[in-house]
């Protein structure tokens, strides 16, 4: 029967250390370039990766700032716009209602006069 296997941080880190040493040793012994060329290549790769991370960080910060602006707009500008639009519509309705009533009365009057004219001429 096998013994109980438990996860040990110490064993894990020993494994990582041994694996890293084996990897570095293999890379150095099998590298097709000189040590300086390899270091320069690794340095360039790391520099490119850092530039990429900084670019992504800047884009994320820009998105965060834009999100904050949109949130502020949602909380201030949009409600104010909605209130002002409702006020404008209420004023328009208040001013247009008597006019619409007068127009409707004129249409009814014209309609009645046309009906009477048809009767008078026998149509």
C-alpha positions in Angstrom: 0.0 0.0 0.0 1.3 3.4 -0.9 1.9 6.1 1.7 -0.4 9.1 1.9 0.7 11.7 -0.6 0.5 15.3 0.6 1.3 18.5 -1.1 4.4 20.1 0.4 5.5 23.6 -0.5 9.1 22.6 0.3 9.0 19.7 -2.1 7.3 21.8 -4.8 10.0 24.5 -4.6 12.8 22.0 -4.6 11.2 20.5 -7.8 11.0 24.0 -9.3 14.6 24.7 -8.4 15.9 21.4 -9.8 13.8 21.8 -13.0 15.1 25.4 -13.4 18.7 24.3 -13.0 18.2 21.5 -15.5 16.5 23.8 -17.9 19.2 26.5 -17.7 21.9 23.9 -18.0 20.2 22.3 -21.1 19.6 25.7 -22.7 23.2 26.8 -22.2 24.7 23.6 -23.5 22.3 23.3 -26.5 22.1 26.9 -27.4 23.0 27.6 -31.0 24.3 31.1 -30.1 27.0 32.4 -27.9 26.2 33.5 -24.4 26.3 37.2 -25.3 24.0 36.6 -28.3 21.6 34.6 -26.2 21.7 37.3 -23.4 21.0 40.0 -26.0 18.2 38.1 -27.5 16.6 37.4 -24.0 17.1 41.0 -23.0 15.4 42.2 -26.2 12.5 39.7 -25.7 12.1 40.9 -22.1 12.2 44.6 -23.2 9.6 43.9 -25.9 7.4 42.1 -23.3 7.7 45.0 -20.9 6.8 47.5 -23.6 3.7 45.3 -24.5 2.7 45.1 -20.8 3.1 48.9 -20.4 1.0 49.5 -23.6 -1.7 47.2 -22.3 -1.6 48.9 -18.9 -2.0 52.3 -20.6 -5.0 51.1 -22.6 -6.6 49.6 -19.5 -6.1 52.9 -17.7 -7.7 54.8 -20.7 -10.6 52.4 -20.6 -11.0 52.9 -16.8 -11.0 56.7 -17.3 -13.6 56.5 -20.1 -15.7 54.2 -17.9 -15.6 56.7 -15.1 -16.6 59.5 -17.5 -19.5 57.4 -18.8 -20.6 56.7 -15.3 -20.5 60.3 -14.4 -22.5 61.2 -17.5 -25.1 58.5 -16.6 -25.4 59.9 -13.2 -25.6 63.6 -14.1 -26.1 64.5 -17.7 -28.7 61.9 -18.7 -31.0 62.6 -15.7 -30.7 66.3 -16.3 -31.4 65.9 -20.0 -34.4 63.7 -19.2 -35.9 66.2 -16.8 -35.4 69.1 -19.2 -36.9 67.1 -22.1 -40.0 66.3 -19.9 -40.3 70.0 -19.0 -40.1 71.0 -22.7 -42.7 68.4 -23.7 -45.0 69.6 -20.9 -44.6 73.2 -22.0 -45.3 72.2 -25.6 -48.4 70.2 -24.6 -49.6 73.1 -22.5 -49.2 75.6 -25.4 -50.4 73.2 -28.2 -53.5 71.9 -26.5 -55.6 75.1 -26.9 -54.4 75.3 -30.5 -55.2 71.7 -31.2 -58.7 72.2 -29.7 -59.2 75.3 -31.9 -58.1 73.4 -35.0 -60.4 70.5 -34.1 -63.3 73.0 -33.7 -62.5 74.5 -37.1 -62.4 71.1 -38.7 -65.7 70.2 -37.2 -67.2 73.5 -38.3 -66.0 73.0 -41.9 -67.2 69.5 -41.9 -70.7 70.6 -40.7 -70.7 73.4 -43.3 -69.8 70.9 -46.1 -72.5 68.6 -45.0 -75.0 71.4 -45.0 -73.8 72.6 -48.4 -74.3 69.1 -49.8 -77.9 69.1 -48.4 -78.6 72.5 -49.9 -77.5 71.6 -53.4 -78.9 68.1 -53.2 -75.8 65.9 -53.3 
